[in-house]
Amino acid sequence: MKRDKVKEDIDRDTNKLWEEYEITPNNASDFKKPDNVNVASKLVNELRGKIRDLGSVNVDSIDEYKELSKRYDFMCEQRLDIENTMAKLRDVIGEMIDTMKEQFIKQFNIINKDFGMVFRELFGGGKASLILEDEGNVLECGIEIVVQPPRKETSKYDTFISVEKGLLQQLRFCLQCLRLILHLFVCLMRLKRLWMM
């Protein structure tokens, strides 16, 4: 019976040693006994109070951090991909606009030359030309039609009779269609190139 009581006391002290200091009896021999037990006990209580003030430990915080870190890295990669794609799209759009301008100016010059030639043949002389209102913005600017029938002064669109205006409106409509066709053609070519990447 005395032996059982001693064994219980040893088990209780071993458990207390582990619960309060997280050491086993084998490890306890490595620590020296404090000179002043009361001061040491007071210091231990202060440290326990500070640990308690820190709050509960989130044991899942490391896993949560890893998960958030993965997600952050993924988002950063996505953002970088989007920025690279946007830069490529800006480049493609710039190239498309340059190509459309070149094509429009080329076709406009051909139409302008043919317009002058056809006008001279129809009217037995005179002059006719198409003028871009803003050569710096050829894809969006207006087109002025200037004609000079034989033995007449140079005229602008407003001074023509209704039949002449109708014909010139058809010409203007054709030029706008040319712009649209060029826009569509270049867009399709660029999209095809993008899809091939």
C-alpha positions in Angstrom: 0.0 0.0 0.0 2.8 2.4 0.9 4.5 1.3 -2.3 1.3 2.2 -4.4 1.1 5.6 -2.7 4.8 6.3 -3.5 4.2 5.3 -7.1 1.1 7.6 -7.3 3.2 10.5 -5.9 5.9 9.8 -8.5 3.4 9.7 -11.3 1.7 12.9 -10.1 5.1 14.7 -9.8 6.1 13.5 -13.3 2.8 14.7 -14.8 3.1 18.1 -13.0 6.7 18.4 -14.2 5.5 17.8 -17.8 2.5 20.1 -17.6 4.2 23.0 -16.0 7.7 22.8 -17.5 7.4 20.3 -20.4 10.3 18.2 -19.2 10.7 14.6 -18.1 12.4 13.4 -14.9 15.4 12.3 -17.1 15.7 15.8 -18.6 15.2 17.5 -15.2 18.6 16.4 -14.0 20.2 18.6 -16.7 18.8 21.8 -15.1 20.4 23.2 -11.9 18.2 24.0 -8.9 17.7 27.8 -8.6 19.3 29.6 -5.8 16.1 31.4 -4.8 13.0 29.2 -5.5 10.6 32.1 -4.7 12.3 34.4 -7.2 12.4 31.7 -9.8 8.7 30.8 -9.2 7.8 34.5 -9.5 9.7 34.7 -12.8 8.0 31.6 -14.2 4.6 33.0 -13.3 5.4 36.3 -15.1 6.6 34.5 -18.2 3.4 32.4 -18.1 1.3 35.5 -17.9 3.1 37.0 -20.9 2.6 33.8 -22.9 -1.1 33.9 -21.9 -1.3 37.5 -23.1 -0.1 36.5 -26.5 -3.4 34.6 -26.9 -4.1 31.2 -28.2 -1.8 29.7 -30.8 -3.3 29.0 -34.2 -1.8 25.6 -35.1 -3.3 25.9 -38.6 -1.5 29.2 -39.3 1.4 27.6 -41.0 -0.9 25.7 -43.4 -3.0 28.8 -43.9 0.1 30.8 -44.7 1.3 28.2 -47.2 -2.2 28.2 -48.9 -2.3 32.0 -49.0 1.2 32.1 -50.3 0.4 29.7 -53.1 -2.7 31.7 -54.0 -0.7 35.0 -54.0 1.9 33.5 -56.2 -0.8 32.2 -58.6 -2.5 35.6 -58.7 0.9 37.3 -59.4 1.5 34.9 -62.3 -2.0 35.6 -63.6 -1.5 39.4 -63.3 1.9 39.1 -65.2 0.2 37.0 -67.9 -2.6 39.6 -68.3 -0.1 42.5 -68.5 2.0 40.6 -71.1 -1.2 39.8 -73.1 -2.3 43.4 -72.9 1.1 44.6 -74.1 0.9 42.1 -77.1 -2.6 43.3 -77.9 -1.5 46.9 -77.9 1.3 46.0 -80.3 -1.1 44.1 -82.5 -3.6 46.9 -82.5 -0.9 49.4 -83.3 0.3 47.3 -86.2 -3.3 46.9 -87.4 -3.9 50.6 -87.4 -0.6 51.3 -89.3 -1.5 48.6 -91.9 -5.0 50.0 -92.3 -3.6 53.5 -92.8 -1.1 52.3 -95.4 -3.7 50.3 -97.2 -6.3 53.1 -97.1 -3.8 55.8 -98.3 -2.7 53.4 -101.1 -6.3 52.7 -102.2 -7.3 56.3 -101.7 -4.5 57.5 -104.0 -5.6 55.0 -106.7 -9.2 56.0 -106.4 -8.3 59.7 -106.5 -6.2 59.2 -109.6 -9.0 57.2 -111.3 -11.7 59.7 -110.2 -9.8 62.5 -111.9 -9.3 60.4 -115.0 -13.0 59.3 -115.2 -14.1 62.9 -114.5 -12.1 64.2 -117.5 -13.4 61.5 -119.8 -17.0 62.1 -118.7 -16.9 65.9 -118.9 -14.4 66.2 -121.8 -11.8 67.9 -119.6 -11.7 69.6 -116.3 -10.2 68.5 -113.0 -11.4 66.4 -110.1 -9.7 65.3 -106.9 -10.4 63.9 -103.5 -8.8 65.6 -100.5 -8.5 64.1 -97.0 -9.5 66.7 -94.4 -7.0 65.5 -91.9 -4.0 63.6 -93.3 -2.8 62.8 -89.8 -6.0 60.9 -89.1 -6.9 59.3 -92.4 -9.0 56.5 -90.9 -11.5 58.9 -89.4 -11.3 62.2 -91.2 -13.8 63.5 -93.8 -13.1 63.5 -97.5 -13.6 66.6 -99.6 -14.5 66.4 -103.2 -13.1 69.2 -105.4 -14.1 69.4 -109.1 -13.6 71.8 -111.9 -15.7 71.0 -115.0 -14.3 72.4 -118.3 -14.7 76.2 -118.6 -16.0 76.5 -115.0 -14.4 77.5 -111.7 -13.4 75.0 -109.1 -16.4 73.9 -107.1 -17.0 72.1 -103.9 -19.7 69.7 -103.1 -22.2 72.3 -101.9 -22.4 74.1 -105.3 -23.4 71.0 -107.3 -26.9 70.2 -108.7 -28.7 67.3 -107.2 -27.7 64.7 -109.9 -24.0 65.6 -109.4 -24.5 65.5 -105.6 -26.0 62.0 -105.9 -23.1 60.7 -107.9 -20.6 62.2 -105.5 -22.4 60.8 -102.6 -22.1 57.4 -104.1 -18.4 57.9 -104.5 -18.1 59.1 -100.9 -20.1 56.0 -99.8 -17.7 53.7 -101.8 -14.8 55.3 -100.0 -16.4 54.7 -96.6 -17.0 51.1 -97.6 -13.3 50.8 -98.6 -12.4 52.0 -95.1 -14.7 49.4 -93.6 -13.4 46.6 -95.8 -9.8 47.5 -95.0 -10.6 47.5 -91.3 -12.2 44.1 -91.5 -9.5 42.6 -93.6 -6.7 43.8 -91.4 -8.5 42.7 -88.2 -9.1 39.2 -89.6 -5.4 38.9 -90.7 -4.2 40.0 -87.3 -6.7 37.7 -85.5 -5.5 34.8 -87.6 -1.9 35.6 -86.7 -2.8 35.8 -83.0 -4.6 32.4 -83.1 -1.5 30.9 -84.8 0.7 31.9 -81.8 
